[in-house]
Every structure is written in structure tokens, then in C-alpha cells.
Amino acid sequence: MAGDGREVRRDGITAGMPSRRAVVRAGSAGASAGVAAMVASMLASMLAACGIRVELPAPTPGPPDRVPMPDEEAIVAAALRAQALAGLAHAVGDEPVATRHTAQAQVWAELLAAGGAPRPTATTTVSTSTALATPATATTATSASATGTSDSSAPASAGAPTTPPGPVRLGAAEAELPDPHSVRTHRDLHVAALAHDASTAALLGVAPQWPPADPLPPAAAVSLLGPTRAARYAVQVAAAHRPAIDRAPDLALDAALERRERALVAVAGSAAPAAPLGYTLPFAVRSPGDADRLVRTVLDSLVASGLDPLDALPPGSTTLLAVARLHAEAVTLAAGRGIAPAPFPGLVGR
């Protein structure tokens, strides 16, 4: 008899308790949660009857859920876009563009690392379409207009899609621009990257595809008027120090800057200051060589001022694309005079 009055069988099992065979069978079956719970209860009763108490270790807590950094999705998308464009530029043999996009991707990756976010890879997914949208097709007419020649590397059959030349494919990918209006942090990086990509597309002969954007507020337009007018004045001085036969590039640049000035004055409205009669040049111009240096200097300054309108825009402003578009225009004008775009134009000194 057990101490509590229950009968003990010859095999040492107290009456009313299952045999070891039954316990093993029940445990090995494990076919349902009910059976498992019953077995656990029986084992606990047996161990308690023997005066044994089992203490299981507390479960180890998992790592806390990571809080995404501000604008993490937009930064991941920008990093993936830069990686994809770098790969495409390398594939078509444009190493300068590939190098610039690689530098972009590195900056985005460093930002993510500083915010505790994982480094994006080719398998990273985002719920936005801003990573990279490469046009699936391009017509022969587009290829011919952008390069002056058509791709004749393979015979074309009637109705068959034509693969555009490498520069056009790269330009088309660069021209597919995301909309950064929702970002609230690192706006200068996003706008500078957009300006780089848009100017690269234009230099490859493909017009950038700008999403719809709200116009600049007057204060933002005013911030660009001074550098634009100063550049116009310097270009006119440079043209005056060249032989008449060599002035065409300067005159074309002056016309482009005049259009830019008029557009900015129209946006600024009554806030636009009157144009000064002249500007102090950074150095004396006495030769065509000095004229070339002067033009490059003022275009560098124009690019350097391209992000200044951001200071007049509140967080969440929907006019970031308008700033990027004007900035891309300045970067493209500078590139036309031999100043290669930086990975993030205009960020030096900010």
C-alpha cells in the first residue's frame, strides 16, 4: 500500500497511475495536443509523488523588434537604384557613370548602417517602385534620335522589338526618376542624387521623365536668382574676350541662363530683387584661357547653390522635385562645359 492508502502493484506502479509502457506509448504517439498535455500531467504527478520538483529554465527572450530609422524605405530604395544603375553602366561600358553610382550606393549603405538598418542587397524588397524602373522596350526611332545611328548588330524582323544601344538603355534607366516628396531627412542627398541621374540621362541623349511637381515657393526661387544672374554676367564677359568666331558656345549658354532667369523671376514674382548692374569677377579676364576658366568657375558656383532652396522648404514639402529639376539643369549646363557631375552634385560645403 502507498502512503496515501492507494494499492501498489508488483511493478512498483501505484494503482490508478499509468504503466511505463502506457506513458511511453502516449509520449511517442504525440498525435494531438490533448495527449501531450495528458502525458505531461501524468509525469508531473509521478514526479511530485516521489518528492521531485523539476524547474525548467526560463525561455531566453529574443532580440527586441528593431525600430526602422526615419525614411528607411526611401533610403533602401535609393541604395538599390544606385546599385542597379551602377551594374547597368558597367555592363554597357560607361565606367565613369558606374563609378559615380557605386559611390552613391556606398553613401546610402553607410547611412543605413549608422541607423542600425541592414545593408540592402539585390534580394531586399521595398514596397515602393522607386528602386529602379527600366523601360522594357525602346523604339528604333528613340535610339536613332539619341545617338544618330540605329542598332544594326542583328537583322530586325517585322514587328520584333529592337534592343537599343547601350548608352540609350542606360539613359532610359537614368531617366526613370523616383518622387522623393515624402522624405523628411537627408533631403539634400535625395535631391542631389536625382539631379545627377537626370543630368546623366540628358547627357546620354534621353530626356528625364520627371513626375508631376508643385512649383517652388517664391523664397526658394529667389535663392537661385543671384547665382543665375552672376553666371549670366560672367558668361557675357567671357564671350567678349573671345574672337567672334569662337563665341557660339558662350552665346548658347547665355541664352539658356536667360531662360532660367526668366522662369525664376516668374516664380518669385514681387519677391524677385532687381538685377544689379554688374558683378565682381573672381579674377581678371585677359585671354580666351581666362574666359574658359571663368565660365567653369561660375558654373561650379551655380551647381554649388542648387540645393539652397531646400532651406526655404518645410519638412514634407511637395516641391522637392522642382528643386531637383532646376538643380539638374545647372548640372547639365556645367557638364556641357567639361565639368563632370559629382555623385551628389552641390553637396560640397553643405
Salt bridges, closest charged atoms under 4 A:
ASP4 OD2 - ARG6 NE 2.66
ASP11 OD2 - ARG9 NH2 3.05
GLU55 OE2 - ARG53 NH2 2.78
GLU72 OE2 - ARG66 NH2 2.89
GLU95 OE2 - HIS90 ND1 2.70
GLU174 OE2 - HIS101 NE2 2.58
ASP179 OD1 - HIS181 ND1 3.14
ASP197 OD2 - ARG81 NE 2.94
ASP197 OD1 - HIS101 NE2 3.98
ASP197 OD1 - HIS196 ND1 2.86
ASP250 OD2 - ARG242 NE 2.37
ASP250 OD1 - ARG337 NH2 2.92
ASP254 OD1 - ARG232 NE 3.01
GLU258 OE2 - ARG262 NH2 2.99
GLU261 OE2 - ARG229 NE 2.90
GLU261 OE1 - ARG232 NH1 3.08
ASP292 OD1 - ARG242 NH1 2.68
ASP308 OD1 - ARG350 NH1 3.37
ASP311 OD1 - ARG350 NH2 3.43
GLU329 OE1 - ARG260 NH1 2.67
